[in-house]
Amino acid sequence: MKENDRLRYDRLVFYEGEVRSIETVLKELLKLSGAKCALLVDKEGHMVAKVGSVRTFDTDTISALVAGSFAATREMARLLGEEEFSVMFHQGQRDNIQLNLIGDRTILTVIFDDQTTVGMVRLYASESSRKLAEIFQKMSDGGNDRGEGIHFGADYDANAKARLDSLFR
């Protein structure tokens, strides 16, 4: 893969229409499962979308920790001869977290309490993961809803660099 293609692949860019589609899937997940909150986190730990009640916890910190947890789990899987563990579950006294890896770039994070069951969350998180994977496939195929985008000319990079150089001399 060429370096420019690799950079484009590694960098997740979501447009307004795509975020709306993602949020629709997450809202449906919460409605059907009874969960409190759903986050979509990229592999770097950045939050892509958030739906539901987040009470007092810091979702940016949760997002970073989710990504770190999956990175550590990937290594454990490798040591056990597995390619990857795609689902993780953390159970607490009050709150629980279900994590589903979607493709190799995003993690669906569902936060729920004892008002719903693990089985309901797993069932609907699995279906939501499939729907999100379809959205991501459309994005990578170029068939996404990007709306009005900004298009830069071929010489934009050189012109921007020259302008910055002149500003900071």
C-alpha positions in Angstrom: 0.0 0.0 0.0 1.4 3.5 -0.9 2.2 5.8 1.9 -0.6 8.3 1.0 -3.1 5.4 0.9 -1.8 4.1 4.2 -2.3 7.5 5.8 -5.8 7.9 4.4 -6.7 4.4 5.6 -5.3 5.0 9.1 -7.0 8.3 9.5 -10.7 8.0 10.2 -12.7 10.9 8.9 -16.4 11.1 9.5 -18.7 13.5 7.8 -22.0 14.8 9.1 -24.2 12.3 7.2 -22.1 9.4 8.4 -22.2 10.6 12.1 -26.0 10.9 11.8 -26.2 7.3 10.5 -24.0 6.1 13.3 -26.0 8.0 15.9 -29.2 6.4 14.5 -27.8 2.9 15.0 -26.6 3.8 18.5 -30.0 5.3 19.5 -31.7 2.1 18.2 -29.3 0.0 20.3 -30.1 1.9 23.5 -33.9 1.8 22.8 -33.9 -2.0 22.2 -31.4 -3.1 24.8 -32.3 -0.7 27.7 -28.6 0.3 28.0 -27.8 3.8 29.3 -25.1 5.0 27.0 -23.4 3.9 23.7 -20.1 5.3 22.5 -18.2 4.7 19.3 -14.5 5.0 19.8 -11.7 4.8 17.2 -8.7 2.6 17.8 -6.7 5.7 18.9 -9.1 6.4 21.8 -11.0 9.3 20.2 -14.8 9.4 20.6 -16.6 9.4 17.2 -20.2 9.4 18.6 -22.0 9.4 21.9 -25.6 8.7 22.6 -27.5 8.4 25.9 -27.0 9.3 29.5 -23.4 9.7 30.6 -23.9 10.9 34.1 -20.7 12.1 35.8 -18.0 10.1 34.1 -15.6 11.6 31.6 -16.4 10.1 28.2 -13.0 11.2 26.7 -11.2 9.3 29.5 -13.4 6.3 29.0 -12.7 6.4 25.3 -9.0 6.4 25.8 -9.1 3.6 28.3 -11.3 1.5 26.0 -8.8 1.8 23.2 -6.0 0.9 25.6 -7.9 -2.1 26.9 -8.4 -3.4 23.4 -4.7 -2.9 22.6 -3.7 -4.9 25.6 -6.3 -7.6 24.9 -5.1 -7.9 21.3 -1.7 -8.8 22.7 -3.2 -11.4 25.1 -5.1 -12.9 22.2 -1.9 -13.2 20.2 -0.1 -14.9 23.1 -2.9 -17.4 23.3 -2.8 -18.1 19.6 -5.9 -16.1 18.7 -5.9 -13.4 16.1 -8.1 -11.1 18.2 -10.8 -11.1 20.9 -13.6 -9.1 19.3 -15.9 -8.8 22.4 -15.1 -7.8 25.9 -17.3 -7.5 29.0 -16.6 -5.7 32.3 -18.9 -6.3 35.1 -19.1 -3.9 38.1 -21.4 -3.6 41.2 -23.6 -1.0 39.5 -22.5 -0.5 35.9 -21.2 -2.8 33.2 -19.4 -2.2 29.9 -19.7 -4.3 26.7 -17.1 -3.6 24.1 -17.4 -4.9 20.5 -14.6 -4.4 18.0 -15.9 -3.3 14.6 -13.5 -4.1 11.8 -10.1 -3.2 13.0 -10.6 0.5 13.5 -13.5 1.2 15.9 -14.9 -0.1 19.2 -18.6 0.0 20.1 -18.9 0.7 23.9 -22.2 0.0 25.6 -22.6 1.1 29.2 -25.5 -0.4 31.1 -26.7 -1.2 34.7 -28.8 -3.9 36.3 -32.0 -2.5 34.7 -31.1 -4.6 31.6 -29.5 -8.0 31.0 -26.2 -8.9 29.5 -28.0 -11.1 27.0 -30.1 -8.1 25.7 -27.0 -5.9 25.4 -25.0 -8.7 23.6 -27.8 -9.4 21.2 -28.4 -5.8 20.2 -24.7 -4.8 20.3 -24.0 -7.6 17.9 -26.6 -6.4 15.5 -25.5 -2.8 15.9 -21.9 -3.8 15.2 -23.1 -5.4 11.9 -24.9 -2.2 10.9 -22.0 0.0 11.8 -19.7 -2.3 9.8 -22.0 -1.8 6.8 -21.7 2.0 7.2 -17.9 1.8 7.4 -17.9 -0.4 4.3 -19.9 2.2 2.4 -17.5 4.9 3.6 -14.5 3.0 2.3 -16.2 2.2 -1.0 -16.9 6.0 -1.5 -20.7 5.6 -1.2 -21.1 7.7 1.8 -23.3 10.6 2.6 -20.7 13.3 3.0 -22.9 16.3 2.1 -21.1 19.4 1.1 -17.5 18.8 1.5 -14.5 21.0 1.1 -12.4 20.2 -1.9 -8.8 21.4 -2.1 -6.9 21.9 -5.3 -3.9 19.9 -6.2 -1.6 22.8 -5.2 -3.2 23.5 -1.9 -0.5 21.8 0.2 2.3 23.8 -1.4 0.4 27.1 -1.2 -0.5 26.5 2.4 3.1 25.7 3.3 4.3 28.8 1.6 1.8 31.0 3.4 2.7 29.4 6.8 6.4 29.9 6.0 5.8 33.6 5.2 3.8 34.1 8.4 6.3 32.6 10.8 9.5 34.0 9.3 
